[in-house]
Amino acid sequence: MAVGLAPLPKLHPVAGFALGTACAGIKKPGRQDLVVMRCAEGSTVAGVFTQNAFCAAPVQLCQQRFLGAVRYLLTNSGNANAATGAAGLANAGQVCATLAQLAGVAPRSVLPFSTGVIGEPLPVDKIEAALPAALKNLAEDNWPAAASGIMTTDTQPKGASRQFVHQGVTVTVTGISKGAGMIRPNMATMLAYLATDAKVAQGVLQDLLKGVMDKSFNRISIDGDCSTNDSCMLIATGQAPLPEITAASGALYAALKQAVEEVALELAWAIVRDGEGASKFVTVQVNGGSCQQECLDVAFAVAHSPLVKTALFASDPNWGRILCAVGYAGVARLDTGRVSLYIGDLCIAQGGCRAEGYTEEQGSAAMREEEILLRIDLGRGTCSETVWTTDLSYDYVKINAQYRS
């Protein structure tokens, strides 16, 4: 059901960053469900994580460790290791320690990540048994295999890559992500990994990632649910022969920021396009706000509304549902007489009511498109924000009703 999601593009290898996969048989036998990533010594790492109070055991360990000397990232799919208490923390620590021993590094230099069913014990024995194969499989051009290895209900692997030239040196940014349900990131997305061969000071890298997330992964929603396991990592290996970026300024920083932004946005859009049961890719653009936050509040109110999302699935231009969501978004002293609503270039509502000359036939035709732009003008300022979402279909209910079976 993926909406306009193209096959994986060419994913350029990042010098100093290798990826390996293996089959641990965590949920489904014969599936590549374990991914090991190796960072060159001296790499800097930035991370953003879920704000869900029930954050998973691997997230807790990552938050403690990612500011140190990181050498390996270990990801398993099929089991979230969330809501598993002290035993979950111990299990996450154990698989990290086993990988560290096999690789000859310190346990604290290994970051764990998990995705899958919440509340089930992590199958430590299966993961440990598969680690040697994943290490043997490490290669810098293994991005496509890793993109498949981190999937759960995704229908397709997701990846993006950019390169630019600075002072005659080619710099690469490549990333992969996974996510199709339980998506309303409150930091990034369910799982995303981006790497560059630029050399970047950790503080600069962290600020760069946070800024990029707020314009990409933090602007998408499929079902409004913030996962327990959301993690997004940005690794800078420093292998490109260029000076270290120590400040958020200069031509090299600007070019790197643009490349990271483009990769992150492409990955975020791919998650929405592959939303569970999705048949529409929907852009919600709110203009004319007095501040950015009220534009976001309105955009997410529309994006999260089950009534709006089911109307989108039915290709039903039920514009009253959209105005209703705008009205309860919490905008202080909203003058409804100044609000306008468009589907693409078609004006449906103006002055808070049906637009003169609008016909149901026009609205139905606009709503039958796979890619839909909902434009809302609040008529009270110059601020704008955009979020991306999906419709809500029968298949979404079916997929999640059968998720544990």
GIBELDA-V179690 format. One record per residue. N is the residue number from 1. RES is the residue in one letter. PHI is phi in whole degrees, 0 to 359 (none if undefined). OMEGA is omega in radians with two decimals (NA if undefined). D_LAST is the distance of its C-alpha to the last C-alpha in Angstrom with 2 decimals. Layout:
BEGIN
n=N res=RES phi=PHI omega=OMEGA d_last=D_LAST
n=N res=RES phi=PHI omega=OMEGA d_last=D_LAST
END
This chain:
BEGIN
n=1 res=M phi=none omega=-3.10 d_last=20.41
n=2 res=A phi=303 omega=-3.05 d_last=22.25
n=3 res=V phi=263 omega=3.07 d_last=25.62
n=4 res=G phi=64 omega=-3.14 d_last=28.51
n=5 res=L phi=272 omega=-3.10 d_last=26.82
n=6 res=A phi=282 omega=3.04 d_last=29.03
n=7 res=P phi=300 omega=3.14 d_last=28.26
n=8 res=L phi=306 omega=3.04 d_last=28.91
n=9 res=P phi=283 omega=3.04 d_last=32.62
n=10 res=K phi=295 omega=3.14 d_last=34.84
n=11 res=L phi=255 omega=-3.06 d_last=33.88
n=12 res=H phi=291 omega=3.06 d_last=37.11
n=13 res=P phi=300 omega=3.07 d_last=37.06
n=14 res=V phi=251 omega=-3.12 d_last=38.16
n=15 res=A phi=302 omega=3.13 d_last=40.81
n=16 res=G phi=89 omega=3.14 d_last=39.84
n=17 res=F phi=226 omega=-3.10 d_last=36.07
n=18 res=A phi=245 omega=-3.09 d_last=34.09
n=19 res=L phi=229 omega=3.10 d_last=30.38
n=20 res=G phi=222 omega=-3.13 d_last=28.56
n=21 res=T phi=236 omega=3.10 d_last=25.05
n=22 res=A phi=204 omega=3.10 d_last=23.41
n=23 res=C phi=259 omega=3.10 d_last=20.30
n=24 res=A phi=259 omega=-3.14 d_last=19.01
n=25 res=G phi=65 omega=-3.04 d_last=15.71
n=26 res=I phi=291 omega=3.13 d_last=14.01
n=27 res=K phi=240 omega=-3.13 d_last=10.41
n=28 res=K phi=233 omega=3.14 d_last=11.26
n=29 res=P phi=296 omega=3.07 d_last=14.47
n=30 res=G phi=82 omega=-3.10 d_last=17.43
n=31 res=R phi=258 omega=3.03 d_last=16.67
n=32 res=Q phi=291 omega=-3.02 d_last=19.41
n=33 res=D phi=229 omega=3.12 d_last=17.82
n=34 res=L phi=229 omega=-3.11 d_last=20.94
n=35 res=V phi=231 omega=3.04 d_last=23.96
n=36 res=V phi=246 omega=3.08 d_last=27.37
n=37 res=M phi=238 omega=-3.11 d_last=30.10
n=38 res=R phi=246 omega=3.11 d_last=33.72
n=39 res=C phi=259 omega=3.07 d_last=36.34
n=40 res=A phi=301 omega=3.10 d_last=40.02
n=41 res=E phi=301 omega=-3.12 d_last=42.07
n=42 res=G phi=92 omega=3.09 d_last=43.52
n=43 res=S phi=296 omega=2.98 d_last=40.73
n=44 res=T phi=255 omega=-3.03 d_last=40.25
n=45 res=V phi=228 omega=3.03 d_last=36.83
n=46 res=A phi=242 omega=-3.12 d_last=35.91
n=47 res=G phi=209 omega=2.97 d_last=32.70
n=48 res=V phi=230 omega=-2.95 d_last=31.26
n=49 res=F phi=223 omega=-3.12 d_last=28.32
n=50 res=T phi=304 omega=3.02 d_last=26.21
n=51 res=Q phi=258 omega=3.06 d_last=28.11
n=52 res=N phi=295 omega=-3.11 d_last=25.17
n=53 res=A phi=298 omega=3.09 d_last=26.50
n=54 res=F phi=268 omega=-3.10 d_last=23.27
n=55 res=C phi=300 omega=-3.01 d_last=23.77
n=56 res=A phi=292 omega=3.13 d_last=21.84
n=57 res=A phi=306 omega=3.13 d_last=23.73
n=58 res=P phi=298 omega=3.10 d_last=24.28
n=59 res=V phi=297 omega=-3.14 d_last=25.72
n=60 res=Q phi=299 omega=3.12 d_last=28.10
n=61 res=L phi=292 omega=3.12 d_last=29.33
n=62 res=C phi=300 omega=-3.13 d_last=29.80
n=63 res=Q phi=298 omega=3.12 d_last=31.86
n=64 res=Q phi=282 omega=-2.90 d_last=34.06
n=65 res=R phi=249 omega=-2.87 d_last=34.58
n=66 res=F phi=289 omega=3.10 d_last=34.64
n=67 res=L phi=277 omega=3.13 d_last=38.29
n=68 res=G phi=270 omega=3.14 d_last=39.39
n=69 res=A phi=277 omega=-3.08 d_last=39.83
n=70 res=V phi=270 omega=3.11 d_last=36.40
n=71 res=R phi=241 omega=-3.09 d_last=36.04
n=72 res=Y phi=223 omega=2.98 d_last=32.34
n=73 res=L phi=241 omega=-3.08 d_last=29.05
n=74 res=L phi=238 omega=-3.10 d_last=25.87
n=75 res=T phi=237 omega=2.97 d_last=22.47
n=76 res=N phi=239 omega=2.99 d_last=19.04
n=77 res=S phi=253 omega=3.13 d_last=15.83
n=78 res=G phi=95 omega=3.14 d_last=12.29
n=79 res=N phi=205 omega=-3.06 d_last=13.58
n=80 res=A phi=277 omega=-3.02 d_last=15.79
n=81 res=N phi=47 omega=3.11 d_last=17.85
n=82 res=A phi=241 omega=-3.07 d_last=18.48
n=83 res=A phi=57 omega=-3.11 d_last=19.41
n=84 res=T phi=242 omega=3.01 d_last=20.01
n=85 res=G phi=64 omega=-3.10 d_last=23.75
n=86 res=A phi=297 omega=3.12 d_last=26.49
n=87 res=A phi=296 omega=3.12 d_last=24.32
n=88 res=G phi=295 omega=3.08 d_last=22.40
n=89 res=L phi=297 omega=3.13 d_last=25.82
n=90 res=A phi=297 omega=-3.14 d_last=27.06
n=91 res=N phi=294 omega=3.10 d_last=24.16
n=92 res=A phi=299 omega=3.11 d_last=24.68
n=93 res=G phi=296 omega=-3.10 d_last=28.37
n=94 res=Q phi=292 omega=-3.13 d_last=27.97
n=95 res=V phi=293 omega=3.06 d_last=26.22
n=96 res=C phi=295 omega=-3.13 d_last=28.88
n=97 res=A phi=296 omega=3.12 d_last=31.60
n=98 res=T phi=295 omega=3.09 d_last=30.49
n=99 res=L phi=298 omega=3.14 d_last=30.52
n=100 res=A phi=300 omega=3.14 d_last=33.85
n=101 res=Q phi=295 omega=-3.14 d_last=35.34
n=102 res=L phi=295 omega=-3.07 d_last=34.38
n=103 res=A phi=267 omega=-3.14 d_last=35.78
n=104 res=G phi=73 omega=3.11 d_last=38.80
n=105 res=V phi=232 omega=3.12 d_last=38.31
n=106 res=A phi=285 omega=3.12 d_last=38.10
n=107 res=P phi=305 omega=-3.12 d_last=34.73
n=108 res=R phi=291 omega=3.13 d_last=35.41
n=109 res=S phi=272 omega=3.12 d_last=35.61
n=110 res=V phi=250 omega=3.11 d_last=31.88
n=111 res=L phi=253 omega=3.14 d_last=29.49
n=112 res=P phi=263 omega=3.08 d_last=25.76
n=113 res=F phi=218 omega=3.14 d_last=22.97
n=114 res=S phi=221 omega=3.08 d_last=19.21
n=115 res=T phi=210 omega=-3.11 d_last=16.41
n=116 res=G phi=146 omega=-3.06 d_last=12.66
n=117 res=V phi=288 omega=3.11 d_last=10.74
n=118 res=I phi=275 omega=2.99 d_last=13.52
n=119 res=G phi=92 omega=3.14 d_last=14.66
n=120 res=E phi=259 omega=3.12 d_last=13.58
n=121 res=P phi=299 omega=3.11 d_last=16.66
n=122 res=L phi=293 omega=3.13 d_last=17.67
n=123 res=P phi=282 omega=-3.04 d_last=17.70
n=124 res=V phi=303 omega=-3.09 d_last=21.44
n=125 res=D phi=301 omega=-3.13 d_last=22.34
n=126 res=K phi=295 omega=-3.13 d_last=20.13
n=127 res=I phi=293 omega=-3.12 d_last=21.53
n=128 res=E phi=298 omega=-3.13 d_last=25.05
n=129 res=A phi=293 omega=-3.09 d_last=24.99
n=130 res=A phi=268 omega=-3.06 d_last=24.18
n=131 res=L phi=300 omega=3.13 d_last=26.78
n=132 res=P phi=302 omega=3.14 d_last=29.79
n=133 res=A phi=293 omega=3.12 d_last=28.33
n=134 res=A phi=294 omega=3.11 d_last=27.57
n=135 res=L phi=294 omega=3.13 d_last=31.11
n=136 res=K phi=294 omega=-3.06 d_last=32.61
n=137 res=N phi=272 omega=-3.06 d_last=30.93
n=138 res=L phi=301 omega=3.09 d_last=32.49
n=139 res=A phi=200 omega=-3.11 d_last=34.37
n=140 res=E phi=288 omega=-3.14 d_last=35.58
n=141 res=D phi=259 omega=-3.06 d_last=34.46
n=142 res=N phi=265 omega=-3.14 d_last=30.81
n=143 res=W phi=302 omega=-3.12 d_last=29.61
n=144 res=P phi=300 omega=3.13 d_last=27.64
n=145 res=A phi=296 omega=3.12 d_last=25.63
n=146 res=A phi=294 omega=3.11 d_last=24.98
n=147 res=A phi=300 omega=3.08 d_last=23.90
n=148 res=S phi=285 omega=-3.07 d_last=21.14
n=149 res=G phi=292 omega=-3.12 d_last=20.29
n=150 res=I phi=265 omega=-3.07 d_last=19.51
n=151 res=M phi=288 omega=2.94 d_last=17.08
n=152 res=T phi=239 omega=3.11 d_last=13.49
n=153 res=T phi=271 omega=3.06 d_last=12.75
n=154 res=D phi=302 omega=3.06 d_last=16.42
n=155 res=T phi=267 omega=-3.14 d_last=17.52
n=156 res=Q phi=217 omega=3.02 d_last=20.77
n=157 res=P phi=290 omega=-3.04 d_last=22.42
n=158 res=K phi=233 omega=3.14 d_last=24.94
n=159 res=G phi=205 omega=3.10 d_last=28.40
n=160 res=A phi=206 omega=-3.07 d_last=31.99
n=161 res=S phi=206 omega=3.07 d_last=35.37
n=162 res=R phi=221 omega=3.02 d_last=38.96
n=163 res=Q phi=224 omega=3.02 d_last=42.29
n=164 res=F phi=216 omega=-3.11 d_last=45.70
n=165 res=V phi=248 omega=3.09 d_last=49.09
n=166 res=H phi=231 omega=-3.13 d_last=51.14
n=167 res=Q phi=52 omega=3.09 d_last=54.59
n=168 res=G phi=81 omega=-3.12 d_last=53.84
n=169 res=V phi=252 omega=3.09 d_last=50.62
n=170 res=T phi=278 omega=3.11 d_last=47.22
n=171 res=V phi=249 omega=-3.06 d_last=44.56
n=172 res=T phi=244 omega=2.95 d_last=40.86
n=173 res=V phi=230 omega=3.13 d_last=37.85
n=174 res=T phi=228 omega=3.14 d_last=34.41
n=175 res=G phi=209 omega=3.03 d_last=30.94
n=176 res=I phi=226 omega=3.08 d_last=27.23
n=177 res=S phi=210 omega=3.01 d_last=24.44
n=178 res=K phi=221 omega=3.11 d_last=20.74
n=179 res=G phi=154 omega=3.08 d_last=19.11
n=180 res=A phi=212 omega=3.10 d_last=17.68
n=181 res=G phi=218 omega=-3.00 d_last=16.24
n=182 res=M phi=53 omega=-3.08 d_last=17.38
n=183 res=I phi=241 omega=2.75 d_last=20.77
n=184 res=R phi=211 omega=-3.04 d_last=23.97
n=185 res=P phi=302 omega=3.08 d_last=25.57
n=186 res=N phi=246 omega=3.09 d_last=28.20
n=187 res=M phi=192 omega=-3.08 d_last=29.61
n=188 res=A phi=208 omega=3.06 d_last=28.12
n=189 res=T phi=216 omega=-3.11 d_last=24.61
n=190 res=M phi=300 omega=3.03 d_last=21.35
n=191 res=L phi=215 omega=3.05 d_last=22.87
n=192 res=A phi=212 omega=3.13 d_last=26.12
n=193 res=Y phi=228 omega=3.08 d_last=28.74
n=194 res=L phi=237 omega=3.13 d_last=32.23
n=195 res=A phi=222 omega=3.06 d_last=35.14
n=196 res=T phi=222 omega=3.08 d_last=38.82
n=197 res=D phi=268 omega=3.02 d_last=41.72
n=198 res=A phi=291 omega=3.07 d_last=44.02
n=199 res=K phi=257 omega=-3.03 d_last=45.41
n=200 res=V phi=224 omega=3.06 d_last=44.67
n=201 res=A phi=300 omega=-3.00 d_last=45.54
n=202 res=Q phi=301 omega=-3.12 d_last=42.52
n=203 res=G phi=298 omega=3.10 d_last=43.63
n=204 res=V phi=293 omega=3.14 d_last=44.22
n=205 res=L phi=297 omega=-3.14 d_last=40.86
n=206 res=Q phi=295 omega=3.12 d_last=39.08
n=207 res=D phi=295 omega=3.11 d_last=40.99
n=208 res=L phi=299 omega=-3.12 d_last=40.34
n=209 res=L phi=297 omega=-3.13 d_last=36.57
n=210 res=K phi=299 omega=3.13 d_last=36.58
n=211 res=G phi=295 omega=3.13 d_last=38.76
n=212 res=V phi=294 omega=-3.13 d_last=36.70
n=213 res=M phi=300 omega=-3.08 d_last=33.44
n=214 res=D phi=289 omega=3.09 d_last=35.10
n=215 res=K phi=246 omega=-3.10 d_last=35.78
n=216 res=S phi=224 omega=-3.07 d_last=32.54
n=217 res=F phi=297 omega=3.12 d_last=29.20
n=218 res=N phi=278 omega=3.11 d_last=30.44
n=219 res=R phi=241 omega=3.13 d_last=31.15
n=220 res=I phi=237 omega=3.06 d_last=27.71
n=221 res=S phi=205 omega=3.04 d_last=25.05
n=222 res=I phi=254 omega=-3.08 d_last=22.00
n=223 res=D phi=229 omega=3.09 d_last=20.63
n=224 res=G phi=82 omega=-3.11 d_last=23.02
n=225 res=D phi=263 omega=3.12 d_last=20.68
n=226 res=C phi=271 omega=-3.04 d_last=22.28
n=227 res=S phi=292 omega=3.04 d_last=19.94
n=228 res=T phi=281 omega=-2.95 d_last=20.50
n=229 res=N phi=239 omega=-3.09 d_last=20.86
n=230 res=D phi=307 omega=3.07 d_last=23.15
n=231 res=S phi=211 omega=3.03 d_last=25.74
n=232 res=C phi=226 omega=-3.07 d_last=28.29
n=233 res=M phi=239 omega=3.04 d_last=30.84
n=234 res=L phi=234 omega=-3.07 d_last=34.12
n=235 res=I phi=247 omega=3.06 d_last=35.95
n=236 res=A phi=245 omega=-3.04 d_last=39.62
n=237 res=T phi=278 omega=3.12 d_last=40.75
n=238 res=G phi=72 omega=-3.08 d_last=44.43
n=239 res=Q phi=276 omega=3.08 d_last=45.06
n=240 res=A phi=288 omega=-3.08 d_last=46.80
n=241 res=P phi=283 omega=3.13 d_last=50.57
n=242 res=L phi=223 omega=3.12 d_last=51.13
n=243 res=P phi=298 omega=3.08 d_last=52.22
n=244 res=E phi=294 omega=3.05 d_last=49.69
n=245 res=I phi=276 omega=-3.06 d_last=48.67
n=246 res=T phi=248 omega=3.14 d_last=49.78
n=247 res=A phi=209 omega=-3.14 d_last=49.97
n=248 res=A phi=278 omega=-3.12 d_last=48.27
n=249 res=S phi=202 omega=3.10 d_last=51.19
n=250 res=G phi=94 omega=-3.06 d_last=52.79
n=251 res=A phi=294 omega=-3.13 d_last=51.99
n=252 res=L phi=294 omega=3.11 d_last=49.58
n=253 res=Y phi=298 omega=-3.11 d_last=47.47
n=254 res=A phi=299 omega=-3.14 d_last=47.50
n=255 res=A phi=292 omega=3.11 d_last=46.37
n=256 res=L phi=295 omega=3.13 d_last=43.57
n=257 res=K phi=301 omega=3.14 d_last=42.39
n=258 res=Q phi=298 omega=-3.14 d_last=42.34
n=259 res=A phi=295 omega=3.12 d_last=40.34
n=260 res=V phi=296 omega=3.12 d_last=37.72
n=261 res=E phi=299 omega=-3.12 d_last=37.54
n=262 res=E phi=294 omega=3.11 d_last=37.05
n=263 res=V phi=295 omega=-3.11 d_last=34.29
n=264 res=A phi=297 omega=-3.12 d_last=32.43
n=265 res=L phi=293 omega=3.10 d_last=32.84
n=266 res=E phi=296 omega=3.11 d_last=31.67
n=267 res=L phi=293 omega=3.13 d_last=28.49
n=268 res=A phi=296 omega=3.11 d_last=27.94
n=269 res=W phi=298 omega=-3.14 d_last=28.50
n=270 res=A phi=298 omega=3.10 d_last=26.08
n=271 res=I phi=298 omega=3.13 d_last=23.26
n=272 res=V phi=295 omega=-3.13 d_last=24.23
n=273 res=R phi=299 omega=-3.13 d_last=24.61
n=274 res=D phi=259 omega=-3.14 d_last=21.06
n=275 res=G phi=305 omega=-3.09 d_last=19.67
n=276 res=E phi=304 omega=3.11 d_last=16.29
n=277 res=G phi=73 omega=-3.03 d_last=17.38
n=278 res=A phi=291 omega=3.00 d_last=21.00
n=279 res=S phi=237 omega=3.13 d_last=23.87
n=280 res=K phi=224 omega=2.99 d_last=26.69
n=281 res=F phi=253 omega=-2.93 d_last=28.04
n=282 res=V phi=242 omega=3.03 d_last=30.09
n=283 res=T phi=259 omega=3.09 d_last=32.94
n=284 res=V phi=250 omega=-3.09 d_last=34.23
n=285 res=Q phi=247 omega=3.13 d_last=37.77
n=286 res=V phi=248 omega=3.14 d_last=39.80
n=287 res=N phi=245 omega=3.02 d_last=43.53
n=288 res=G phi=72 omega=3.10 d_last=46.57
n=289 res=G phi=273 omega=3.10 d_last=45.28
n=290 res=S phi=275 omega=3.07 d_last=47.62
n=291 res=C phi=204 omega=-3.11 d_last=45.33
n=292 res=Q phi=296 omega=-3.04 d_last=42.23
n=293 res=Q phi=296 omega=-3.13 d_last=40.15
n=294 res=E phi=290 omega=3.04 d_last=40.74
n=295 res=C phi=295 omega=3.10 d_last=39.81
n=296 res=L phi=296 omega=3.14 d_last=36.47
n=297 res=D phi=301 omega=3.14 d_last=35.95
n=298 res=V phi=292 omega=-3.11 d_last=36.56
n=299 res=A phi=299 omega=-3.13 d_last=34.46
n=300 res=F phi=287 omega=3.07 d_last=31.35
n=301 res=A phi=300 omega=3.11 d_last=31.98
n=302 res=V phi=291 omega=-3.09 d_last=31.87
n=303 res=A phi=295 omega=-3.08 d_last=28.94
n=304 res=H phi=267 omega=-3.03 d_last=26.78
n=305 res=S phi=294 omega=3.08 d_last=27.87
n=306 res=P phi=300 omega=-3.14 d_last=25.14
n=307 res=L phi=290 omega=3.07 d_last=28.08
n=308 res=V phi=295 omega=-3.06 d_last=29.46
n=309 res=K phi=293 omega=3.10 d_last=26.17
n=310 res=T phi=287 omega=3.04 d_last=25.49
n=311 res=A phi=296 omega=3.08 d_last=29.15
n=312 res=L phi=299 omega=3.12 d_last=28.73
n=313 res=F phi=299 omega=-3.11 d_last=25.87
n=314 res=A phi=277 omega=-3.04 d_last=28.21
n=315 res=S phi=55 omega=-3.10 d_last=31.17
n=316 res=D phi=258 omega=-3.14 d_last=32.92
n=317 res=P phi=284 omega=-3.12 d_last=35.77
n=318 res=N phi=279 omega=-2.99 d_last=35.43
n=319 res=W phi=294 omega=3.11 d_last=37.52
n=320 res=G phi=298 omega=3.11 d_last=38.00
n=321 res=R phi=295 omega=-3.14 d_last=34.44
n=322 res=I phi=291 omega=3.11 d_last=35.29
n=323 res=L phi=298 omega=3.09 d_last=38.60
n=324 res=C phi=301 omega=3.13 d_last=36.96
n=325 res=A phi=295 omega=3.07 d_last=34.69
n=326 res=V phi=300 omega=-3.09 d_last=37.81
n=327 res=G phi=292 omega=-3.13 d_last=39.59
n=328 res=Y phi=261 omega=-3.11 d_last=37.18
n=329 res=A phi=289 omega=3.06 d_last=36.69
n=330 res=G phi=92 omega=3.10 d_last=39.42
n=331 res=V phi=287 omega=-3.08 d_last=42.23
n=332 res=A phi=293 omega=3.05 d_last=45.40
n=333 res=R phi=53 omega=3.11 d_last=48.12
n=334 res=L phi=290 omega=3.06 d_last=46.43
n=335 res=D phi=272 omega=-3.07 d_last=48.94
n=336 res=T phi=296 omega=3.12 d_last=46.83
n=337 res=G phi=289 omega=3.14 d_last=49.88
n=338 res=R phi=252 omega=-3.07 d_last=49.53
n=339 res=V phi=272 omega=3.08 d_last=45.86
n=340 res=S phi=235 omega=-3.12 d_last=45.14
n=341 res=L phi=226 omega=3.14 d_last=41.96
n=342 res=Y phi=231 omega=2.83 d_last=41.54
n=343 res=I phi=253 omega=-2.98 d_last=38.98
n=344 res=G phi=62 omega=3.12 d_last=40.30
n=345 res=D phi=263 omega=-3.11 d_last=44.04
n=346 res=L phi=274 omega=3.11 d_last=43.81
n=347 res=C phi=280 omega=-3.12 d_last=45.07
n=348 res=I phi=260 omega=-3.12 d_last=43.23
n=349 res=A phi=228 omega=3.12 d_last=44.50
n=350 res=Q phi=215 omega=-3.09 d_last=47.67
n=351 res=G phi=66 omega=3.09 d_last=49.42
n=352 res=G phi=82 omega=3.11 d_last=46.36
n=353 res=C phi=212 omega=-3.08 d_last=46.40
n=354 res=R phi=305 omega=3.14 d_last=46.06
n=355 res=A phi=289 omega=3.12 d_last=47.99
n=356 res=E phi=297 omega=3.11 d_last=51.12
n=357 res=G phi=90 omega=3.14 d_last=50.69
n=358 res=Y phi=289 omega=3.08 d_last=46.89
n=359 res=T phi=236 omega=3.13 d_last=45.41
n=360 res=E phi=298 omega=3.12 d_last=41.99
n=361 res=E phi=296 omega=3.09 d_last=42.21
n=362 res=Q phi=297 omega=-3.13 d_last=42.63
n=363 res=G phi=296 omega=3.14 d_last=39.64
n=364 res=S phi=297 omega=3.13 d_last=37.37
n=365 res=A phi=296 omega=3.14 d_last=38.47
n=366 res=A phi=294 omega=-3.08 d_last=37.79
n=367 res=M phi=281 omega=3.13 d_last=34.28
n=368 res=R phi=282 omega=3.13 d_last=33.30
n=369 res=E phi=292 omega=3.07 d_last=33.45
n=370 res=E phi=288 omega=3.14 d_last=30.36
n=371 res=E phi=245 omega=-3.00 d_last=32.02
n=372 res=I phi=235 omega=3.03 d_last=33.53
n=373 res=L phi=251 omega=3.01 d_last=35.93
n=374 res=L phi=262 omega=3.13 d_last=36.36
n=375 res=R phi=249 omega=-3.13 d_last=39.65
n=376 res=I phi=239 omega=3.08 d_last=40.77
n=377 res=D phi=248 omega=-3.09 d_last=44.31
n=378 res=L phi=276 omega=3.07 d_last=45.11
n=379 res=G phi=64 omega=-3.09 d_last=48.84
n=380 res=R phi=221 omega=-3.14 d_last=49.63
n=381 res=G phi=176 omega=-3.05 d_last=49.85
n=382 res=T phi=242 omega=-3.09 d_last=49.25
n=383 res=C phi=276 omega=3.13 d_last=45.88
n=384 res=S phi=218 omega=3.01 d_last=42.78
n=385 res=E phi=212 omega=-3.14 d_last=39.12
n=386 res=T phi=227 omega=2.99 d_last=36.26
n=387 res=V phi=231 omega=-3.11 d_last=32.48
n=388 res=W phi=235 omega=-3.08 d_last=29.86
n=389 res=T phi=210 omega=-3.12 d_last=26.81
n=390 res=T phi=230 omega=2.95 d_last=24.80
n=391 res=D phi=278 omega=3.11 d_last=24.39
n=392 res=L phi=237 omega=-2.98 d_last=21.49
n=393 res=S phi=247 omega=3.02 d_last=19.97
n=394 res=Y phi=302 omega=-3.07 d_last=17.72
n=395 res=D phi=294 omega=3.09 d_last=15.42
n=396 res=Y phi=299 omega=3.12 d_last=15.12
n=397 res=V phi=297 omega=-3.12 d_last=13.81
n=398 res=K phi=297 omega=-3.12 d_last=11.38
n=399 res=I phi=300 omega=-3.07 d_last=10.07
n=400 res=N phi=279 omega=3.04 d_last=9.80
n=401 res=A phi=292 omega=-3.10 d_last=8.58
n=402 res=Q phi=257 omega=-2.96 d_last=5.30
n=403 res=Y phi=303 omega=-3.08 d_last=5.70
n=404 res=R phi=266 omega=-3.10 d_last=3.80
n=405 res=S phi=268 omega=NA d_last=0.00
END
